Amino acid sequence: MSFEHLPDKQARRAQELYESFRSAFDADLRAMAELLASKPDNKLFGETEFELRDMVHQVGAKALQAAAQQRKKGGM
């Protein structure tokens, strides 16, 4: 993945975050795929939609935590 549109320092930080996200979120993405694959077409919306939304919110929270930890370690 390229972050050419960002200044060099931000591009390096974005690349570091992206790499940490890929491994950290793999299990979450698999769980989302399993959830969606396990539901028939007529059950994708409604309760499943809310379950998926909650999972996505959890991934977003992990992303914020990772970014905050990177800053504590001397990142941007």
NORPE-V989579 format. One record per pair of residues at least 24 apart in sequence whose C-alpha atoms are under 6 Angstrom apart, sorted by the first residue. I is the first residue (numbers start at 0). J is the second residue. If there is no record, write none. Layout:
i: {I I}
j: {J J}
//
This chain:
none
//
